[in-house]
């Protein structure tokens, strides 16, 4: 039986997934997914792979959080101050 991080790596190699998708597939809480993703990022760096993040995007004005280093969800858009954001997606490449 693989660890949760091992399962996440396997899933992210196969397809691009959001935190919600990973949470539902692995039956863990969304906040735990962020912790695992941070650890997976460090693990992949040593193996020569990397976690590719499709950034959060504001659904109101279209602003993309391209330079955001944190993996967690931002509170609201810095441009329009709206909190309706499209989820980021993650994959390994």
N, CA, C and O atoms as CSV, one atom per row, in Angstrom:
chain,resi,resn,atom,element,x,y,z
A,1,UNK,N,N,0.837,-1.179,0.000
A,1,UNK,CA,C,0.000,0.000,0.000
A,1,UNK,C,C,0.892,1.256,0.000
A,1,UNK,O,O,1.804,1.373,0.818
A,2,UNK,N,N,0.624,2.176,-0.907
A,2,UNK,CA,C,1.415,3.395,-1.027
A,2,UNK,C,C,0.974,4.437,-0.016
A,2,UNK,O,O,-0.166,4.446,0.448
A,3,UNK,N,N,1.912,5.314,0.310
A,3,UNK,CA,C,1.581,6.424,1.200
A,3,UNK,C,C,0.696,7.423,0.447
A,3,UNK,O,O,0.542,7.339,-0.771
A,4,UNK,N,N,0.128,8.351,1.182
A,4,UNK,CA,C,-0.721,9.378,0.558
A,4,UNK,C,C,0.094,10.195,-0.439
A,4,UNK,O,O,-0.376,10.479,-1.541
A,5,UNK,N,N,1.307,10.571,-0.059
A,5,UNK,CA,C,2.142,11.352,-0.972
A,5,UNK,C,C,2.508,10.543,-2.213
A,5,UNK,O,O,2.543,11.077,-3.321
A,6,UNK,N,N,2.776,9.267,-2.023
A,6,UNK,CA,C,3.061,8.392,-3.168
A,6,UNK,C,C,1.871,8.307,-4.108
A,6,UNK,O,O,2.031,8.341,-5.328
A,7,UNK,N,N,0.671,8.196,-3.536
A,7,UNK,CA,C,-0.545,8.165,-4.353
A,7,UNK,C,C,-0.758,9.490,-5.077
A,7,UNK,O,O,-1.166,9.509,-6.238
A,8,UNK,N,N,-0.481,10.599,-4.389
A,8,UNK,CA,C,-0.635,11.919,-5.009
A,8,UNK,C,C,0.330,12.085,-6.180
A,8,UNK,O,O,-0.053,12.587,-7.237
A,9,UNK,N,N,1.567,11.668,-5.994
A,9,UNK,CA,C,2.552,11.761,-7.076
A,9,UNK,C,C,2.094,10.950,-8.272
A,9,UNK,O,O,2.180,11.406,-9.412
A,10,UNK,N,N,1.611,9.754,-8.013
A,10,UNK,CA,C,1.121,8.883,-9.089
A,10,UNK,C,C,-0.044,9.535,-9.836
A,10,UNK,O,O,-0.070,9.536,-11.066
A,11,UNK,N,N,-1.003,10.088,-9.096
A,11,UNK,CA,C,-2.162,10.747,-9.715
A,11,UNK,C,C,-1.751,11.970,-10.529
A,11,UNK,O,O,-2.262,12.185,-11.628
A,12,UNK,N,N,-0.828,12.774,-9.992
A,12,UNK,CA,C,-0.418,14.001,-10.665
A,12,UNK,C,C,0.476,13.736,-11.879
A,12,UNK,O,O,0.588,14.589,-12.760
A,13,UNK,N,N,1.102,12.582,-11.932
A,13,UNK,CA,C,1.856,12.204,-13.139
A,13,UNK,C,C,0.890,11.830,-14.268
A,13,UNK,O,O,1.191,12.034,-15.444
A,14,UNK,N,N,-0.259,11.287,-13.902
A,14,UNK,CA,C,-1.243,10.837,-14.896
A,14,UNK,C,C,-2.083,11.977,-15.444
A,14,UNK,O,O,-2.347,12.030,-16.645
A,15,UNK,N,N,-2.513,12.906,-14.564
A,15,UNK,CA,C,-3.397,13.978,-15.012
A,15,UNK,C,C,-3.279,15.213,-14.129
A,15,UNK,O,O,-2.763,15.156,-13.013
A,16,UNK,N,N,-3.770,16.326,-14.656
A,16,UNK,CA,C,-3.799,17.589,-13.928
A,16,UNK,C,C,-5.014,17.589,-13.005
A,16,UNK,O,O,-6.125,17.280,-13.433
A,17,UNK,N,N,-4.798,17.937,-11.738
A,17,UNK,CA,C,-5.879,17.875,-10.755
A,17,UNK,C,C,-5.864,19.096,-9.854
A,17,UNK,O,O,-4.818,19.703,-9.622
A,18,UNK,N,N,-7.046,19.451,-9.344
A,18,UNK,CA,C,-7.157,20.533,-8.365
A,18,UNK,C,C,-7.045,19.938,-6.961
A,18,UNK,O,O,-7.046,18.720,-6.784
A,19,UNK,N,N,-6.950,20.809,-5.984
A,19,UNK,CA,C,-6.882,20.365,-4.589
A,19,UNK,C,C,-8.167,19.628,-4.225
A,19,UNK,O,O,-8.132,18.615,-3.526
A,20,UNK,N,N,-9.278,20.130,-4.692
A,20,UNK,CA,C,-10.566,19.481,-4.408
A,20,UNK,C,C,-10.610,18.066,-5.006
A,20,UNK,O,O,-11.088,17.133,-4.360
A,21,UNK,N,N,-10.115,17.912,-6.235
A,21,UNK,CA,C,-10.079,16.590,-6.877
A,21,UNK,C,C,-9.204,15.622,-6.081
A,21,UNK,O,O,-9.588,14.477,-5.844
A,22,UNK,N,N,-8.029,16.092,-5.675
A,22,UNK,CA,C,-7.131,15.244,-4.890
A,22,UNK,C,C,-7.752,14.870,-3.553
A,22,UNK,O,O,-7.633,13.731,-3.101
A,23,UNK,N,N,-8.408,15.826,-2.930
A,23,UNK,CA,C,-9.056,15.596,-1.647
A,23,UNK,C,C,-10.127,14.513,-1.750
A,23,UNK,O,O,-10.200,13.615,-0.911
A,24,UNK,N,N,-10.943,14.610,-2.773
A,24,UNK,CA,C,-12.019,13.628,-2.955
A,24,UNK,C,C,-11.475,12.250,-3.322
A,24,UNK,O,O,-11.958,11.233,-2.825
A,25,UNK,N,N,-10.476,12.222,-4.188
A,25,UNK,CA,C,-9.913,10.953,-4.638
A,25,UNK,C,C,-9.213,10.210,-3.505
A,25,UNK,O,O,-9.342,8.992,-3.381
A,26,UNK,N,N,-8.475,10.943,-2.681
A,26,UNK,CA,C,-7.680,10.328,-1.611
A,26,UNK,C,C,-8.395,10.296,-0.266
A,26,UNK,O,O,-7.880,9.738,0.703
A,27,UNK,N,N,-9.583,10.896,-0.208
A,27,UNK,CA,C,-10.388,10.911,1.020
A,27,UNK,C,C,-9.648,11.582,2.182
A,27,UNK,O,O,-9.605,11.059,3.296
A,28,UNK,N,N,-9.067,12.754,1.895
A,28,UNK,CA,C,-8.415,13.549,2.931
A,28,UNK,C,C,-8.938,14.983,2.836
A,28,UNK,O,O,-9.550,15.365,1.839
A,29,UNK,N,N,-8.690,15.769,3.879
A,29,UNK,CA,C,-9.165,17.150,3.895
A,29,UNK,C,C,-8.322,18.012,2.950
A,29,UNK,O,O,-7.142,17.738,2.732
A,30,UNK,N,N,-8.943,19.057,2.395
A,30,UNK,CA,C,-8.255,19.928,1.451
A,30,UNK,C,C,-7.035,20.604,2.062
A,30,UNK,O,O,-6.013,20.750,1.391
A,31,UNK,N,N,-7.124,21.020,3.331
A,31,UNK,CA,C,-5.975,21.687,3.949
A,31,UNK,C,C,-4.783,20.734,4.081
A,31,UNK,O,O,-3.635,21.177,4.060
A,32,UNK,N,N,-5.046,19.433,4.216
A,32,UNK,CA,C,-3.960,18.456,4.271
A,32,UNK,C,C,-3.297,18.286,2.905
A,32,UNK,O,O,-2.102,18.005,2.820
A,33,UNK,N,N,-4.077,18.458,1.840
A,33,UNK,CA,C,-3.532,18.335,0.485
A,33,UNK,C,C,-2.442,19.390,0.278
A,33,UNK,O,O,-1.401,19.094,-0.309
A,34,UNK,N,N,-2.672,20.618,0.755
A,34,UNK,CA,C,-1.676,21.683,0.600
A,34,UNK,C,C,-0.368,21.332,1.291
A,34,UNK,O,O,0.708,21.590,0.752
A,35,UNK,N,N,-0.452,20.742,2.486
A,35,UNK,CA,C,0.753,20.331,3.208
A,35,UNK,C,C,1.518,19.267,2.423
A,35,UNK,O,O,2.742,19.329,2.308
A,36,UNK,N,N,0.791,18.299,1.889
A,36,UNK,CA,C,1.417,17.232,1.108
A,36,UNK,C,C,2.039,17.781,-0.172
A,36,UNK,O,O,3.125,17.354,-0.564
A,37,UNK,N,N,1.357,18.730,-0.831
A,37,UNK,CA,C,1.897,19.311,-2.062
A,37,UNK,C,C,3.209,20.052,-1.804
A,37,UNK,O,O,4.134,19.982,-2.614
A,38,UNK,N,N,3.287,20.754,-0.687
A,38,UNK,CA,C,4.521,21.457,-0.348
A,38,UNK,C,C,5.673,20.464,-0.154
A,38,UNK,O,O,6.794,20.714,-0.596
A,39,UNK,N,N,5.396,19.369,0.489
A,39,UNK,CA,C,6.422,18.356,0.712
A,39,UNK,C,C,6.796,17.668,-0.595
A,39,UNK,O,O,7.970,17.390,-0.841
A,40,UNK,N,N,5.805,17.396,-1.429
A,40,UNK,CA,C,6.040,16.752,-2.726
A,40,UNK,C,C,6.919,17.640,-3.602
A,40,UNK,O,O,7.766,17.137,-4.340
A,41,UNK,N,N,6.727,18.948,-3.528
A,41,UNK,CA,C,7.543,19.885,-4.306
A,41,UNK,C,C,9.021,19.718,-3.973
A,41,UNK,O,O,9.863,19.686,-4.870
A,42,UNK,N,N,9.332,19.612,-2.696
A,42,UNK,CA,C,10.726,19.422,-2.271
A,42,UNK,C,C,11.251,18.056,-2.695
A,42,UNK,O,O,12.405,17.936,-3.105
A,43,UNK,N,N,10.421,17.034,-2.603
A,43,UNK,CA,C,10.819,15.683,-2.991
A,43,UNK,C,C,11.133,15.620,-4.482
A,43,UNK,O,O,12.135,15.028,-4.882
A,44,UNK,N,N,10.285,16.226,-5.300
A,44,UNK,CA,C,10.467,16.190,-6.753
A,44,UNK,C,C,11.703,16.955,-7.183
A,44,UNK,O,O,12.363,16.584,-8.154
A,45,UNK,N,N,12.018,18.024,-6.465
A,45,UNK,CA,C,13.185,18.842,-6.803
A,45,UNK,C,C,14.454,17.997,-6.770
A,45,UNK,O,O,15.334,18.157,-7.615
A,46,UNK,N,N,14.544,17.107,-5.802
A,46,UNK,CA,C,15.705,16.234,-5.684
A,46,UNK,C,C,15.780,15.181,-6.772
A,46,UNK,O,O,16.856,14.665,-7.072
A,47,UNK,N,N,14.639,14.863,-7.364
A,47,UNK,CA,C,14.590,13.838,-8.413
A,47,UNK,C,C,14.658,14.433,-9.815
A,47,UNK,O,O,14.676,13.701,-10.804
A,48,UNK,N,N,14.695,15.762,-9.898
A,48,UNK,CA,C,14.776,16.401,-11.214
A,48,UNK,C,C,13.422,16.697,-11.843
A,48,UNK,O,O,13.370,17.214,-12.959
A,49,UNK,N,N,12.336,16.386,-11.164
A,49,UNK,CA,C,10.987,16.714,-11.638
A,49,UNK,C,C,10.532,17.992,-10.962
A,49,UNK,O,O,11.222,18.533,-10.098
A,50,UNK,N,N,9.355,18.473,-11.369
A,50,UNK,CA,C,8.810,19.639,-10.683
A,50,UNK,C,C,7.289,19.613,-10.713
A,50,UNK,O,O,6.677,18.994,-11.583
A,51,UNK,N,N,6.701,20.291,-9.753
A,51,UNK,CA,C,5.256,20.440,-9.676
A,51,UNK,C,C,4.874,21.656,-10.501
A,51,UNK,O,O,5.331,22.766,-10.229
A,52,UNK,N,N,4.035,21.450,-11.511
A,52,UNK,CA,C,3.600,22.537,-12.382
A,52,UNK,C,C,2.239,23.009,-11.896
A,52,UNK,O,O,1.300,22.223,-11.776
A,53,UNK,N,N,2.148,24.313,-11.617
A,53,UNK,CA,C,0.924,24.890,-11.070
A,53,UNK,C,C,0.271,25.781,-12.116
A,53,UNK,O,O,0.880,26.730,-12.608
A,54,UNK,N,N,-0.975,25.464,-12.448
A,54,UNK,CA,C,-1.795,26.354,-13.268
A,54,UNK,C,C,-2.424,27.320,-12.274
A,54,UNK,O,O,-3.194,26.882,-11.419
A,55,UNK,N,N,-2.128,28.634,-12.349
A,55,UNK,CA,C,-2.449,29.557,-11.256
A,55,UNK,C,C,-3.943,29.802,-11.029
A,55,UNK,O,O,-4.785,29.556,-11.892
A,56,UNK,N,N,-4.226,30.301,-9.821
A,56,UNK,CA,C,-5.579,30.754,-9.503
A,56,UNK,C,C,-5.915,31.912,-10.428
A,56,UNK,O,O,-5.028,32.653,-10.851
A,57,UNK,N,N,-7.209,32.069,-10.746
A,57,UNK,CA,C,-7.645,33.149,-11.631
A,57,UNK,C,C,-8.949,33.716,-11.098
A,57,UNK,O,O,-9.838,32.974,-10.679
A,58,UNK,N,N,-9.054,35.044,-11.117
A,58,UNK,CA,C,-10.270,35.725,-10.669
A,58,UNK,C,C,-11.355,35.535,-11.720
A,58,UNK,O,O,-11.128,35.782,-12.904
A,59,UNK,N,N,-12.521,35.100,-11.290
A,59,UNK,CA,C,-13.628,34.873,-12.213
A,59,UNK,C,C,-14.324,36.172,-12.605
A,59,UNK,O,O,-15.085,36.197,-13.573
A,60,UNK,N,N,-14.074,37.252,-11.866
A,60,UNK,CA,C,-14.708,38.536,-12.165
A,60,UNK,C,C,-13.924,39.343,-13.201
A,60,UNK,O,O,-14.483,39.789,-14.202
A,61,UNK,N,N,-12.619,39.526,-12.950
A,61,UNK,CA,C,-11.830,40.391,-13.836
A,61,UNK,C,C,-10.788,39.642,-14.661
A,61,UNK,O,O,-10.198,40.221,-15.573
A,62,UNK,N,N,-10.549,38.356,-14.355
A,62,UNK,CA,C,-9.597,37.568,-15.128
A,62,UNK,C,C,-8.153,37.642,-14.649
A,62,UNK,O,O,-7.267,37.072,-15.286
A,63,UNK,N,N,-7.899,38.330,-13.544
A,63,UNK,CA,C,-6.544,38.440,-13.009
A,63,UNK,C,C,-6.000,37.061,-12.668
A,63,UNK,O,O,-6.695,36.260,-12.042
A,64,UNK,N,N,-4.750,36.772,-13.078
A,64,UNK,CA,C,-4.100,35.499,-12.761
A,64,UNK,C,C,-3.004,35.716,-11.734
A,64,UNK,O,O,-2.228,36.667,-11.831
A,65,UNK,N,N,-2.944,34.841,-10.762
A,65,UNK,CA,C,-1.944,34.897,-9.695
A,65,UNK,C,C,-0.692,34.154,-10.153
A,65,UNK,O,O,-0.321,33.149,-9.547
A,66,UNK,N,N,-0.039,34.628,-11.204
A,66,UNK,CA,C,1.103,33.944,-11.821
A,66,UNK,C,C,2.341,33.902,-10.930
A,66,UNK,O,O,3.064,32.906,-10.929
A,67,UNK,N,N,2.593,34.959,-10.179
A,67,UNK,CA,C,3.818,35.037,-9.387
A,67,UNK,C,C,3.648,34.531,-7.962
A,67,UNK,O,O,4.564,34.663,-7.151
A,68,UNK,N,N,2.512,33.965,-7.649
A,68,UNK,CA,C,2.238,33.496,-6.287
A,68,UNK,C,C,3.077,32.259,-5.986
A,68,UNK,O,O,3.038,31.277,-6.727
A,69,UNK,N,N,3.833,32.313,-4.897
A,69,UNK,CA,C,4.684,31.197,-4.479
A,69,UNK,C,C,3.934,30.201,-3.595
A,69,UNK,O,O,4.207,29.001,-3.624
A,70,UNK,N,N,2.983,30.718,-2.808
A,70,UNK,CA,C,2.228,29.843,-1.907
A,70,UNK,C,C,1.283,28.957,-2.704
A,70,UNK,O,O,0.751,29.373,-3.733
A,71,UNK,N,N,1.079,27.743,-2.230
A,71,UNK,CA,C,0.170,26.815,-2.901
A,71,UNK,C,C,-1.272,26.992,-2.440
A,71,UNK,O,O,-2.199,26.559,-3.124
A,72,UNK,N,N,-1.467,27.622,-1.288
A,72,UNK,CA,C,-2.812,27.786,-0.747
A,72,UNK,C,C,-3.622,28.800,-1.547
A,72,UNK,O,O,-3.072,29.592,-2.312
A,73,UNK,N,N,-4.931,28.763,-1.357
A,73,UNK,CA,C,-5.846,29.640,-2.080
A,73,UNK,C,C,-5.737,31.069,-1.551
A,73,UNK,O,O,-5.759,31.287,-0.340
A,74,UNK,N,N,-5.618,32.052,-2.466
A,74,UNK,CA,C,-5.613,33.444,-2.016
A,74,UNK,C,C,-6.985,33.858,-1.506
A,74,UNK,O,O,-7.995,33.272,-1.899
A,75,UNK,N,N,-7.032,34.846,-0.649
A,75,UNK,CA,C,-8.297,35.307,-0.080
A,75,UNK,C,C,-9.175,36.014,-1.091
A,75,UNK,O,O,-10.363,35.715,-1.216
A,76,UNK,N,N,-8.579,36.962,-1.819
A,76,UNK,CA,C,-9.344,37.695,-2.822
A,76,UNK,C,C,-8.406,38.308,-3.847
A,76,UNK,O,O,-7.189,38.325,-3.664
A,77,UNK,N,N,-8.982,38.803,-4.912
A,77,UNK,CA,C,-8.242,39.385,-6.029
A,77,UNK,C,C,-7.678,40.754,-5.634
A,77,UNK,O,O,-8.401,41.576,-5.071
A,78,UNK,N,N,-6.394,41.009,-5.922
A,78,UNK,CA,C,-5.829,42.315,-5.596
A,78,UNK,C,C,-6.318,43.429,-6.528
A,78,UNK,O,O,-6.209,44.608,-6.192
A,79,UNK,N,N,-6.848,43.065,-7.679
A,79,UNK,CA,C,-7.327,44.058,-8.641
A,79,UNK,C,C,-8.743,44.544,-8.321
A,79,UNK,O,O,-8.976,45.743,-8.164
A,80,UNK,N,N,-9.693,43.591,-8.227
A,80,UNK,CA,C,-11.105,43.971,-8.052
A,80,UNK,C,C,-11.645,43.665,-6.657
A,80,UNK,O,O,-12.791,43.994,-6.353
A,81,UNK,N,N,-10.831,43.040,-5.809
A,81,UNK,CA,C,-11.205,42.695,-4.432
A,81,UNK,C,C,-12.328,41.662,-4.327
A,81,UNK,O,O,-12.940,41.510,-3.270
A,82,UNK,N,N,-12.592,40.965,-5.411
A,82,UNK,CA,C,-13.617,39.934,-5.408
A,82,UNK,C,C,-13.000,38.623,-4.913
A,82,UNK,O,O,-11.804,38.396,-5.098
A,83,UNK,N,N,-13.789,37.777,-4.297
A,83,UNK,CA,C,-13.254,36.520,-3.771
A,83,UNK,C,C,-13.701,35.296,-4.574
A,83,UNK,O,O,-13.527,34.163,-4.125
A,84,UNK,N,N,-14.269,35.517,-5.745
A,84,UNK,CA,C,-14.680,34.400,-6.611
A,84,UNK,C,C,-13.503,34.019,-7.500
A,84,UNK,O,O,-13.241,34.659,-8.518
A,85,UNK,N,N,-12.796,32.957,-7.091
A,85,UNK,CA,C,-11.578,32.551,-7.783
A,85,UNK,C,C,-11.705,31.146,-8.344
A,85,UNK,O,O,-12.291,30.259,-7.724
A,86,UNK,N,N,-11.141,30.964,-9.533
A,86,UNK,CA,C,-11.072,29.635,-10.138
A,86,UNK,C,C,-9.912,28.893,-9.491
A,86,UNK,O,O,-8.850,29.472,-9.263
A,87,UNK,N,N,-10.113,27.622,-9.198
A,87,UNK,CA,C,-9.093,26.839,-8.509
A,87,UNK,C,C,-7.855,26.638,-9.359
A,87,UNK,O,O,-7.933,26.553,-10.585
A,88,UNK,N,N,-6.716,26.564,-8.698
A,88,UNK,CA,C,-5.469,26.217,-9.365
A,88,UNK,C,C,-5.469,24.710,-9.605
A,88,UNK,O,O,-6.135,23.959,-8.892
A,89,UNK,N,N,-4.729,24.282,-10.599
A,89,UNK,CA,C,-4.574,22.850,-10.854
A,89,UNK,C,C,-3.091,22.521,-10.820
A,89,UNK,O,O,-2.247,23.382,-11.069
A,90,UNK,N,N,-2.786,21.284,-10.513
A,90,UNK,CA,C,-1.417,20.831,-10.310
A,90,UNK,C,C,-1.160,19.579,-11.136
A,90,UNK,O,O,-2.051,18.755,-11.343
A,91,UNK,N,N,0.100,19.454,-11.611
A,91,UNK,CA,C,0.533,18.234,-12.289
A,91,UNK,C,C,2.051,18.140,-12.156
A,91,UNK,O,O,2.719,19.115,-11.810
A,92,UNK,N,N,2.569,16.981,-12.429
A,92,UNK,CA,C,4.013,16.771,-12.343
A,92,UNK,C,C,4.563,16.655,-13.751
A,92,UNK,O,O,4.047,15.902,-14.578
A,93,UNK,N,N,5.612,17.410,-14.008
A,93,UNK,CA,C,6.203,17.374,-15.336
A,93,UNK,C,C,7.700,17.550,-15.286
A,93,UNK,O,O,8.358,17.545,-16.326
